[in-house]
């Protein structure tokens, strides 16, 4: 029985359009061009950070992120970046007695910004704070450890990414749900690996209370 639900961040809770647009502006290419190359990298199942290498070989994302911060155009996460169902959806899960958390592949700075939104959750962490990122098994060990669950199978991990979220979480013993939104969610909703490893494919956070009650 699911006792805790933990959510990925990008394209699960947050619409990443503004941040990807900021990166395109930063490296001096059109947003359309950047988005198209990002899509090709995604479709090939590769790390989206590889997108930058097509425009600037040797591009160091961590270093460039620091440069953006110094230039005053660093990471920004605001209420307008949340998908419309997020606040109500998270709150509803807590109302039905579930422990609700957030854990994704984001920077420590992103964790600060997310906490500033005061989301209705019981716990929040990022890979930047933990020093380990998805799809590593240790990341999901940390996810389970942040919850009150006794075993990994009592935790549902919800995300939009086939490899980092669904396949990796299932391999670590968690239950999984893929949310069909953002480029990854739509691209992989019917993928054979998703069909194999996802307990559910959902369109909204609002789908979860009923599914969990019945499953």
C-alpha positions in Angstrom: 0.0 0.0 0.0 1.4 3.4 -0.9 2.1 5.5 2.1 4.2 8.3 0.5 4.2 10.0 -2.8 7.3 11.8 -4.0 7.4 14.0 -7.1 10.1 14.9 -9.6 10.4 18.6 -10.3 11.0 19.6 -13.9 8.0 19.0 -16.2 6.2 17.2 -13.3 5.6 20.2 -11.0 7.3 22.9 -13.0 6.9 24.0 -16.6 10.5 24.3 -17.6 9.8 26.5 -20.7 11.1 29.7 -19.1 14.3 28.1 -17.9 15.1 26.5 -21.2 14.4 29.8 -22.9 16.8 31.5 -20.6 19.5 29.0 -21.5 18.9 29.6 -25.2 19.2 33.4 -24.7 22.3 32.9 -22.7 24.2 30.9 -25.4 22.8 33.2 -28.1 20.6 30.9 -30.2 17.0 31.2 -31.0 14.6 29.5 -28.6 13.1 27.5 -31.4 16.5 26.2 -32.6 17.5 25.3 -29.0 14.1 23.5 -28.4 14.4 21.5 -31.6 17.9 20.3 -30.8 16.8 19.5 -27.2 14.0 17.4 -28.6 16.3 15.5 -30.8 18.6 14.7 -27.9 15.6 13.7 -25.8 14.3 11.4 -28.5 17.6 9.7 -28.7 17.4 8.9 -24.9 20.5 11.0 -24.1 21.1 13.4 -21.2 19.5 16.8 -22.1 22.8 18.5 -21.0 24.3 17.2 -24.2 22.2 19.8 -26.1 24.6 22.5 -25.3 27.5 20.7 -26.9 25.9 21.2 -30.4 26.2 24.9 -29.9 29.3 25.2 -27.8 31.5 22.1 -27.6 33.0 21.7 -24.2 30.2 23.7 -22.6 30.4 23.4 -18.8 26.8 23.7 -17.5 27.8 24.1 -13.8 30.2 26.9 -14.6 27.9 28.6 -17.0 25.1 28.4 -14.3 27.4 30.3 -11.9 28.1 32.9 -14.6 24.4 33.4 -15.2 23.9 34.0 -11.4 26.6 36.6 -11.4 25.1 38.3 -14.4 21.7 38.5 -12.7 20.0 36.0 -15.0 20.3 32.9 -12.9 17.7 30.3 -11.9 14.3 31.6 -11.2 11.4 29.5 -9.9 8.1 31.4 -9.3 4.5 30.5 -8.8 3.8 31.1 -12.5 6.2 28.2 -13.3 4.0 25.7 -11.5 1.6 23.6 -13.5 -2.0 24.6 -12.6 -2.8 21.4 -10.7 0.2 21.4 -8.4 -0.9 23.2 -5.3 -4.4 21.7 -5.2 -3.1 18.3 -6.2 -0.4 18.1 -3.5 -2.7 19.4 -0.9 -5.4 16.8 -1.8 -2.9 14.0 -1.4 -2.0 15.2 2.1 -5.7 15.5 2.9 -6.2 11.8 2.2 -3.4 10.8 4.6 -0.4 10.5 2.3 3.1 11.8 3.1 4.0 14.0 0.2 7.5 15.0 -0.9 9.5 16.5 -3.7 12.9 15.2 -4.9 14.5 15.8 -8.3 17.7 16.5 -10.2 18.0 20.2 -9.4 20.6 22.4 -7.9 20.8 23.4 -4.2 19.8 26.9 -5.3 16.7 25.4 -6.9 15.8 23.8 -3.6 16.0 27.2 -1.9 13.7 28.6 -4.5 11.2 25.8 -4.3 11.1 26.1 -0.5 10.3 29.7 -1.0 7.1 28.7 -2.8 5.8 27.1 0.4 4.3 24.1 -1.4 2.0 21.9 0.6 4.5 19.1 1.1 6.1 17.3 4.0 9.7 17.1 2.6 11.8 18.6 -0.2 15.3 17.9 -1.5 17.4 18.0 -4.6 20.3 16.1 -6.1 22.4 19.2 -5.6 21.9 19.0 -1.8 22.3 15.2 -1.7 25.4 15.0 -3.9 23.8 12.2 -5.9 21.5 12.3 -8.9 19.0 10.2 -10.8 19.2 7.6 -12.2 21.6 6.4 -9.5 20.1 3.8 -7.0 21.5 5.9 -4.1 19.2 8.8 -5.1 16.2 6.6 -4.7 17.5 5.2 -1.4 17.6 8.8 -0.2 14.0 9.3 -1.5 12.8 6.4 0.5 14.8 7.5 3.5 13.2 11.0 3.5 9.7 9.4 3.9 8.2 7.5 6.8 7.7 4.4 4.6 9.0 1.1 6.0 9.9 -0.3 2.6 10.6 1.1 -0.9 7.4 -0.4 -2.2 5.4 1.9 0.0 6.7 4.9 -1.9 5.3 6.1 -5.3 7.7 8.2 -7.4 6.0 10.4 -10.0 7.9 11.9 -12.9 8.0 12.6 -16.6 11.2 10.8 -17.6 11.3 7.2 -18.7 14.9 6.4 -17.7 15.5 8.7 -14.8 12.1 8.4 -13.1 10.2 5.3 -14.1 12.8 2.7 -14.9 15.3 3.8 -12.3 12.7 4.1 -9.5 11.2 0.8 -10.3 14.7 -0.8 -10.3 15.1 0.6 -6.8 11.9 -1.1 -5.6 9.5 1.9 -5.7 6.2 2.1 -7.3 6.1 4.5 -10.2 3.8 6.8 -12.2 4.7 8.7 -15.4 2.9 12.0 -15.9 2.1 12.7 -19.5 3.2 16.3 -19.9 6.3 18.2 -21.0 8.3 16.8 -24.0 9.5 13.7 -22.1 6.2 12.7 -20.7 4.4 12.9 -24.1 7.3 11.2 -25.9 7.5 8.2 -23.6 3.9 7.8 -22.4 3.5 4.7 -24.5 7.1 3.5 -24.6 7.5 -0.3 -24.0 9.8 0.4 -20.9 7.2 2.7 -19.5 4.4 0.1 -20.0 6.7 -2.4 -18.3 7.7 -0.4 -15.3 5.0 2.3 -14.6 2.2 1.3 -12.3 0.2 4.2 -13.8 0.4 6.8 -16.6 -1.4 9.9 -15.5 -2.4 13.2 -17.1 -2.7 15.3 -13.9 -1.9 15.2 -10.2 -5.7 15.1 -9.7 -5.7 11.5 -11.0 -3.7 10.2 -8.1 -6.1 10.1 -5.1 -8.6 7.9 -6.9 -5.9 5.6 -8.4 -4.2 5.1 -5.1 -7.5 4.5 -3.3 -8.3 1.7 -5.8 -4.8 0.3 -6.2 
